[in-house]
Amino acid sequence: MSWVVIEGTVIEYDDTCTDVGAGDPLVLIHGHPFNRSMWRPQVEHFARAGRRVVTPDLRGYGRSAVVPAVTGLETFARDIAGLLDHLGLRRVMLGGLSMGGQVVLEFYRLFPDRVRALVLADTSAPAESPSGRRERSEMAARLLREGLRGYADEVLPKMVAPSTLRTRPEVADHVLDMMRGTSPLGAAAALRGRSARPSYVELLPHIRVPTLVVVGGEDEFTPISDAELIADRVPDATLEIVHGAGHLPNLERPAEFNAALEHFLRSLPSDQDGFHAA
């Protein structure tokens, strides 16, 4: 576990290797209302294979500093850029799930030259709808009043597939722990920021790096149609559907998710200029 101060805010992160000879860095961004521990199966798998993996806690989540009020996707994206600067990484393979995927799209919008490849998991590209803005605002107020325990219990059956709840209770416990442990202030700030997010649909045809789109076959929050929209519009994107998984296929079906990601990473052309030491 390491930390860095970015624009006055402490961001904590894990980095599996500080040796730049370990290979092209893979940076993974968690969703809401989770933390970097959601990527544990991927960190363990790819670190064993000798790949460098960096997983930050976004501001307001996990062990990073809590910043109240409003946190927009641009703020999250600039935090990631600051972390890469701190690590001396000029260009990386960048992946994110759900809100993390939207942070990844915002990062690409701002810093396309710093991205070698994209992984967009269980995420959505359109701007928030008017009803969605109202719902996020109401949810932010609710979380500040009540905390996340009731919300976590309520949404767990939508976060993970029914088969996951039946057969992998340890995954359900992990998801609950992440949600219950999230700061209401941080979660509310992110909800307010996401309610004002721009549309990334117009950006998709202009993405010029290899892109993997992954979605759980039973995802209720960002269904297969959302993933298909992204995959259809990003030139030469690859779509992988993880059957038997809900909104968190990387945790629910880690073997299938890791295999899809491994195949994608191995398909990338060699790029010796993918990273630099500080």
C-alpha positions in Angstrom: 0.0 0.0 0.0 1.3 3.4 -1.0 0.0 7.0 -1.1 0.5 10.3 -2.9 -0.9 13.8 -2.4 -2.6 15.1 -5.6 -4.0 18.6 -5.5 -4.0 18.5 -1.8 -5.8 15.1 -1.6 -4.3 11.9 -0.3 -4.8 9.1 -2.9 -3.9 5.6 -1.7 -3.0 2.8 -4.2 -1.4 -0.5 -4.7 1.4 -1.1 -7.2 2.5 -4.7 -7.7 5.9 -3.9 -9.1 8.2 -0.9 -9.1 10.6 -2.4 -11.7 9.7 -0.9 -15.1 11.1 -4.1 -16.7 8.1 -6.0 -15.5 6.0 -5.1 -18.5 3.4 -2.6 -19.7 1.5 -1.3 -16.7 -2.2 -2.1 -16.3 -4.1 0.5 -14.3 -7.6 -0.6 -13.0 -10.2 1.9 -11.7 -12.9 0.6 -9.4 -16.6 1.5 -9.5 -19.1 3.0 -7.1 -19.5 2.4 -4.2 -16.5 0.1 -4.0 -12.7 0.4 -3.6 -9.5 -1.0 -5.1 -10.0 -4.4 -3.4 -12.6 -5.2 -6.0 -9.7 -5.9 -8.4 -8.0 -8.4 -6.1 -8.6 -11.4 -8.4 -7.1 -9.5 -11.3 -4.1 -8.2 -9.3 -3.3 -11.7 -8.0 -3.6 -13.3 -11.5 -1.6 -10.8 -13.5 1.0 -10.2 -10.8 1.7 -13.9 -10.8 2.3 -13.6 -14.6 4.8 -10.8 -14.0 2.6 -7.9 -15.1 2.6 -4.6 -13.3 -0.8 -3.7 -12.0 -1.7 -0.4 -10.3 -5.0 -0.1 -8.5 -5.9 3.3 -6.8 -8.7 4.1 -4.4 -10.5 7.1 -6.0 -10.9 10.1 -3.8 -13.8 9.6 -1.4 -13.5 5.8 -1.5 -11.5 3.2 0.3 -8.5 4.6 2.1 -8.2 7.7 0.0 -9.2 11.1 1.5 -12.8 12.0 1.6 -13.7 15.2 -0.2 -17.4 16.3 0.3 -19.6 18.4 -2.0 -19.3 17.4 -5.7 -16.6 15.2 -7.3 -16.9 15.1 -11.1 -15.5 12.5 -13.5 -12.9 15.1 -14.7 -11.6 15.4 -11.1 -11.2 11.6 -10.8 -9.5 11.5 -14.2 -7.0 14.2 -13.3 -6.2 12.3 -10.1 -5.3 9.3 -12.2 -3.1 11.5 -14.4 -1.4 12.8 -11.2 -0.8 9.3 -10.0 0.7 8.3 -13.3 3.0 11.3 -13.1 4.0 10.3 -9.6 4.8 6.8 -10.8 6.6 8.0 -13.9 4.2 6.3 -16.2 3.7 8.1 -19.5 1.4 5.6 -21.2 -0.6 2.7 -19.7 -3.3 0.2 -20.4 -6.3 1.6 -18.6 -9.4 -0.2 -17.4 -12.4 0.6 -15.3 -15.8 -0.9 -14.2 -19.1 0.9 -14.0 -18.3 4.5 -12.7 -14.6 3.5 -13.2 -15.3 2.9 -16.9 -16.7 6.4 -17.1 -13.6 7.7 -15.4 -11.6 5.8 -18.0 -13.6 7.4 -20.9 -13.1 10.9 -19.3 -9.3 10.2 -19.0 -9.2 9.2 -22.6 -11.0 12.4 -23.6 -8.5 14.5 -21.7 -5.3 12.5 -22.2 -5.6 10.2 -25.3 -1.8 10.1 -25.8 -1.4 8.5 -22.3 -3.5 5.5 -23.2 -2.2 2.4 -25.0 -5.4 0.3 -24.6 -8.8 0.5 -22.9 -10.8 -2.0 -20.9 -14.5 -0.9 -20.4 -16.4 -3.2 -18.1 -20.1 -2.9 -17.2 -20.3 0.8 -18.0 -22.4 3.2 -19.9 -21.5 6.0 -22.4 -24.6 8.2 -22.7 -25.1 11.3 -20.5 -27.3 10.9 -17.5 -31.1 11.3 -18.2 -33.2 13.9 -16.4 -34.8 11.1 -14.2 -31.4 9.7 -13.5 -30.1 13.0 -12.4 -33.0 13.3 -9.9 -32.4 9.8 -8.7 -28.7 10.4 -8.1 -29.5 13.6 -6.2 -32.0 11.9 -4.1 -29.7 9.0 -3.4 -26.9 11.3 -2.4 -29.2 12.9 0.1 -30.3 9.5 1.4 -26.8 8.3 1.9 -25.9 11.4 3.9 -28.9 10.8 6.1 -28.7 7.0 6.5 -25.2 5.9 5.6 -24.7 3.0 3.1 -25.7 -0.1 5.2 -29.3 -0.1 4.1 -28.5 0.8 0.5 -25.9 -2.0 0.4 -28.4 -4.6 1.6 -31.0 -3.3 -0.9 -28.8 -3.3 -4.0 -26.8 -6.5 -3.4 -29.2 -8.7 -5.4 -28.8 -6.3 -8.4 -25.0 -6.0 -8.0 -24.4 -9.7 -8.3 -26.2 -12.5 -10.2 -28.6 -14.8 -8.3 -26.2 -17.8 -8.9 -23.4 -15.8 -7.3 -25.5 -15.2 -4.2 -26.3 -19.0 -4.0 -22.9 -20.5 -4.8 -20.3 -17.9 -3.8 -21.4 -16.2 -0.5 -17.8 -15.0 0.0 -18.2 -12.8 -3.0 -21.4 -11.3 -1.7 -19.8 -10.7 1.6 -16.9 -8.9 -0.1 -19.3 -6.7 -2.1 -21.3 -5.9 1.0 -18.2 -5.0 3.0 -17.0 -2.6 0.3 -20.3 -0.9 0.0 -20.9 -0.6 3.8 -17.4 0.7 4.3 -17.7 3.5 1.8 -17.9 7.1 3.2 -21.3 8.6 2.7 -19.7 12.0 2.0 -17.5 10.5 -0.7 -20.3 8.5 -2.3 -22.6 11.5 -2.3 -20.0 13.7 -3.9 -19.5 11.2 -6.7 -23.2 10.7 -7.2 -23.7 14.5 -7.6 -20.7 14.6 -10.0 -21.9 11.7 -12.2 -25.4 13.2 -12.5 -23.8 16.0 -14.5 -21.6 13.8 -16.6 -21.3 14.5 -20.4 -22.2 12.0 -23.1 -19.3 9.9 -24.3 -21.2 8.5 -27.2 -19.7 11.1 -29.6 -16.2 10.2 -28.3 -16.5 6.5 -29.0 -15.8 6.6 -32.8 -12.7 8.6 -32.2 -11.0 6.1 -29.9 -7.9 5.0 -31.6 -6.5 2.4 -29.3 -7.4 -1.3 -28.9 -10.5 -1.6 -26.7 -12.0 -4.5 -24.8 -15.7 -4.2 -23.7 -16.8 -6.6 -21.0 -20.2 -7.1 -19.5 -21.9 -9.5 -17.2 -24.7 -11.4 -18.9 -27.1 -10.7 -16.1 -26.1 -7.1 -15.4 -29.1 -5.1 -14.3 -27.4 -1.7 -13.9 -25.6 -1.6 -17.3 -27.1 -4.3 -19.4 -25.6 -6.0 -22.5 -27.2 -3.3 -24.7 -25.1 -0.6 -23.1 -21.9 -2.7 -23.8 -23.1 -3.3 -27.4 -23.5 0.4 -28.0 -19.9 1.0 -26.9 -18.5 -2.0 -28.8 -20.4 -1.1 -32.0 -19.1 2.5 -32.0 -15.5 2.1 -31.0 -13.5 1.0 -34.0 -12.5 -2.7 -33.9 -13.6 -3.1 -30.3 -13.9 -6.6 -28.8 -17.0 -7.5 -26.8 -16.9 -10.2 -24.2 -20.1 -11.3 -22.3 -19.4 -13.1 -19.1 -22.4 -15.4 -18.6 -23.6 -16.1 -15.1 -22.4 -12.8 -13.8 -24.1 -9.6 -12.8 -22.6 -6.1 -12.5 -19.3 -7.4 -11.2 -18.1 -10.1 -13.5 -14.4 -9.6 -12.4 -15.4 -10.8 -8.9 -18.3 -13.2 -9.8 -16.5 -15.1 -12.6 -12.9 -14.1 -12.2 -11.5 -17.0 -14.3 -13.6 -16.0 -17.3 -13.0 -12.3 -16.8 -9.2 -12.9 -16.4 -9.1 -15.1 -19.5 -10.8 -12.5 -21.6 -8.5 -9.8 -20.3 -5.4 -12.0 -20.7 -6.3 -12.8 -24.3 -6.8 -9.1 -25.1 -3.5 -8.0 -23.5 -1.6 -10.8 -25.3 -3.2 -9.6 -28.6 -1.7 -6.1 -28.3 1.2 -5.3 -30.5 4.6 -4.9 -28.8 5.2 -1.5 -27.5 8.5 -0.9 -25.8 7.6 2.8 -25.2 4.6 1.9 -23.1 6.1 3.2 -19.8 9.0 5.2 -18.4 10.7 5.4 -15.1 10.5 8.6 -13.1 
